[in-house]
């Protein structure tokens, strides 16, 4: 895997348990700061669908 630029939400800058995202031209990579070696890879369409679902409350408990 190429060297990735990982980003955290501003609310998590000092936290130890944060989601991290890296975006390239071909894919979006997700991981947890607790398990940085476990990386999920999404297409840009899958990433867009995930964000839409989050915004629409599809994952609210």
Backbone as a printed PyTorch tensor [residue, N CA C, xyz], in Angstrom:
tensor([[[  0.8440,  -1.1720,   0.0000],
         [  0.0000,   0.0000,   0.0000],
         [  0.8940,   1.2410,   0.0000]],

        [[  0.4860,   2.2550,  -0.7480],
         [  1.2380,   3.4950,  -0.8030],
         [  1.1930,   4.2130,   0.5450]],

        [[  2.1290,   5.1380,   0.7410],
         [  2.1060,   5.9350,   1.9690],
         [  0.8570,   6.8010,   1.9560]],

        [[  0.0890,   6.7470,   3.0200],
         [ -1.1850,   7.4540,   3.0790],
         [ -1.1250,   8.5970,   4.0800]],

        [[ -1.8610,   9.6570,   3.8030],
         [ -1.9940,  10.7970,   4.7070],
         [ -3.2670,  10.5850,   5.5250]],

        [[ -3.1180,  10.1450,   6.7690],
         [ -4.2670,   9.8550,   7.6300],
         [ -4.7540,  11.1210,   8.3080]],

        [[ -6.0830,  11.2750,   8.3660],
         [ -6.7140,  12.4310,   8.9890],
         [ -7.7150,  11.9690,  10.0360]],

        [[ -7.8130,  12.7530,  11.1110],
         [ -8.7840,  12.5010,  12.1860],
         [ -9.7600,  13.6660,  12.2480]],

        [[-10.9630,  13.4160,  12.7480],
         [-11.8840,  14.5320,  12.9760],
         [-11.2810,  15.4930,  13.9940]],

        [[-11.5940,  16.7700,  13.8500],
         [-11.0590,  17.7710,  14.7850],
         [-11.4100,  17.4520,  16.2300]],

        [[-12.5770,  16.8820,  16.4670],
         [-13.0060,  16.5530,  17.8260],
         [-12.1430,  15.4590,  18.4490]],

        [[-11.3620,  14.7610,  17.6530],
         [-10.5710,  13.6260,  18.1330],
         [ -9.0700,  13.8930,  18.1640]],

        [[ -8.6400,  15.0800,  17.9490],
         [ -7.2070,  15.3350,  17.8100],
         [ -6.3930,  14.8600,  19.0130]],

        [[ -6.9400,  14.9200,  20.2040],
         [ -6.2000,  14.5000,  21.3910],
         [ -6.6520,  13.1490,  21.9240]],

        [[ -7.6050,  12.5170,  21.2640],
         [ -8.1430,  11.2490,  21.7310],
         [ -7.3150,  10.0640,  21.2860]],

        [[ -7.4860,   8.9600,  21.9720],
         [ -6.7440,   7.7530,  21.6390],
         [ -7.5960,   6.7540,  20.8660]],

        [[ -8.8900,   6.9980,  20.7650],
         [ -9.7900,   6.0710,  20.0830],
         [-10.5740,   6.8510,  19.0360]],

        [[ -9.9580,   7.0100,  17.8650],
         [-10.5390,   7.8730,  16.8460],
         [-10.5820,   7.1890,  15.4890]],

        [[-11.5890,   7.5220,  14.6800],
         [-11.5770,   7.0540,  13.3030],
         [-10.5650,   7.8880,  12.5230]],

        [[ -9.9110,   7.2470,  11.5670],
         [ -8.9540,   7.9370,  10.7150],
         [ -9.2770,   7.6130,   9.2620]],

        [[ -9.1190,   8.5920,   8.3930],
         [ -9.4650,   8.4620,   6.9860],
         [ -8.3020,   8.9490,   6.1380]],

        [[ -8.0320,   8.2160,   5.0670],
         [ -7.0540,   8.6430,   4.0610],
         [ -7.7250,   8.5260,   2.7010]],

        [[ -7.6180,   9.5880,   1.9060],
         [ -8.2780,   9.6210,   0.6050],
         [ -7.2290,   9.7040,  -0.4900]],

        [[ -7.3640,   8.8380,  -1.4970],
         [ -6.5180,   8.8960,  -2.6860],
         [ -7.4290,   9.0790,  -3.8950]],

        [[ -6.8450,   9.1610,  -5.0600],
         [ -7.6380,   9.3240,  -6.2810],
         [ -8.5080,   8.1020,  -6.5510]],

        [[ -8.0780,   6.9300,  -6.0780],
         [ -8.7610,   5.6810,  -6.4050],
         [ -9.5990,   5.0890,  -5.2830]],

        [[ -9.3500,   5.4820,  -4.0400],
         [-10.0200,   4.8160,  -2.9230],
         [-10.0150,   5.6910,  -1.6750]],

        [[-10.8310,   5.2660,  -0.7170],
         [-10.8620,   5.8850,   0.6030],
         [-10.5430,   4.7810,   1.6080]],

        [[ -9.6310,   5.0550,   2.5230],
         [ -9.1850,   4.0690,   3.5000],
         [ -9.6430,   4.5070,   4.8800]],

        [[-10.1400,   3.5670,   5.6570],
         [-10.6180,   3.8310,   7.0090],
         [ -9.8990,   2.9260,   7.9960]],

        [[ -9.6420,   3.4540,   9.1750],
         [ -9.0660,   2.6390,  10.2440],
         [ -9.3870,   3.2800,  11.5800]],

        [[ -9.1380,   2.5380,  12.6400],
         [ -9.2680,   3.0480,  13.9980],
         [ -7.8730,   3.3270,  14.5280]],

        [[ -7.7190,   4.3830,  15.2850],
         [ -6.4150,   4.6560,  15.8830],
         [ -6.0070,   3.5590,  16.8600]],

        [[ -6.9860,   2.7870,  17.3450],
         [ -6.6800,   1.6720,  18.2470],
         [ -6.0920,   0.4760,  17.5110]],

        [[ -6.4390,   0.3180,  16.2310],
         [ -5.9360,  -0.8020,  15.4290],
         [ -5.4940,  -0.2830,  14.0550]],

        [[ -4.3900,   0.4390,  14.0040],
         [ -3.9810,   1.0910,  12.7650],
         [ -3.6020,   0.1300,  11.6350]],

        [[ -3.3690,  -1.1280,  11.9490],
         [ -3.0370,  -2.0920,  10.8900],
         [ -4.2700,  -2.7050,  10.2410]],

        [[ -5.4490,  -2.5050,  10.8230],
         [ -6.6970,  -3.0250,  10.2710],
         [ -7.3360,  -1.9040,   9.4470]],

        [[ -7.1480,  -1.9670,   8.1310],
         [ -7.5840,  -0.8990,   7.2370],
         [ -8.6960,  -1.4160,   6.3210]],

        [[ -9.7900,  -0.6740,   6.2710],
         [-10.8830,  -0.9750,   5.3370],
         [-10.7060,  -0.0790,   4.1120]],

        [[-10.9310,  -0.6440,   2.9400],
         [-10.8060,   0.1040,   1.6990],
         [-12.1700,   0.2160,   1.0350]],

        [[-12.5530,   1.4340,   0.6850],
         [-13.8240,   1.6730,   0.0100],
         [-13.5730,   2.3900,  -1.3110]],

        [[-14.4520,   2.1460,  -2.2710],
         [-14.4220,   2.9460,  -3.4850],
         [-14.9820,   4.3180,  -3.1390]],

        [[-14.7980,   5.2740,  -4.0170],
         [-15.3500,   6.5930,  -3.7470],
         [-16.8810,   6.5370,  -3.7020]],

        [[-17.5070,   5.6840,  -4.5010],
         [-18.9680,   5.5340,  -4.4670],
         [-19.4180,   4.9450,  -3.1310]],

        [[-18.6990,   3.9440,  -2.6210],
         [-19.0380,   3.3570,  -1.3230],
         [-18.8770,   4.3900,  -0.2100]],

        [[-17.8300,   5.2060,  -0.2810],
         [-17.5970,   6.2540,   0.7110],
         [-18.7370,   7.2620,   0.6890]],

        [[-19.1410,   7.6840,  -0.4990],
         [-20.2490,   8.6230,  -0.6410],
         [-21.5320,   8.0390,  -0.0590]],

        [[-21.7900,   6.7460,  -0.3380],
         [-22.9850,   6.0860,   0.2080],
         [-22.9230,   5.9980,   1.7330]],

        [[-21.7610,   5.7110,   2.2780],
         [-21.6050,   5.6480,   3.7340],
         [-21.8880,   7.0050,   4.3670]],

        [[-21.3100,   8.0580,   3.8130],
         [-21.5490,   9.3920,   4.3630],
         [-23.0130,   9.7900,   4.2550]],

        [[-23.6520,   9.4530,   3.1560],
         [-25.0790,   9.7490,   2.9940],
         [-25.8940,   9.0160,   4.0480]],

        [[-25.5840,   7.7450,   4.2910],
         [-26.2760,   6.9690,   5.3110],
         [-26.0920,   7.5440,   6.6990]],

        [[-24.8870,   7.9930,   7.0010],
         [-24.6170,   8.6000,   8.3060],
         [-25.4290,   9.8800,   8.4580]],

        [[-25.3840,  10.7200,   7.4410],
         [-26.1310,  11.9940,   7.4930],
         [-27.6350,  11.7780,   7.6090]],

        [[-28.1380,  10.7110,   7.0170],
         [-29.5670,  10.4230,   7.0430],
         [-29.9990,   9.6260,   8.2720]],

        [[-29.0690,   9.3210,   9.1550],
         [-29.3950,   8.6260,  10.3920],
         [-29.6220,   7.1280,  10.2450]],

        [[-29.1640,   6.5410,   9.1440],
         [-29.3790,   5.1140,   8.9160],
         [-28.6730,   4.2260,   9.9370]],

        [[-27.6950,   4.7520,  10.6290],
         [-26.9300,   3.9380,  11.5670],
         [-27.2000,   4.3190,  13.0200]],

        [[-28.1390,   5.2330,  13.2230],
         [-28.4820,   5.6340,  14.5870],
         [-29.1200,   4.4660,  15.3130]],

        [[-28.7840,   4.3130,  16.5600],
         [-29.3160,   3.2100,  17.3600],
         [-30.5070,   3.6650,  18.1470]]])
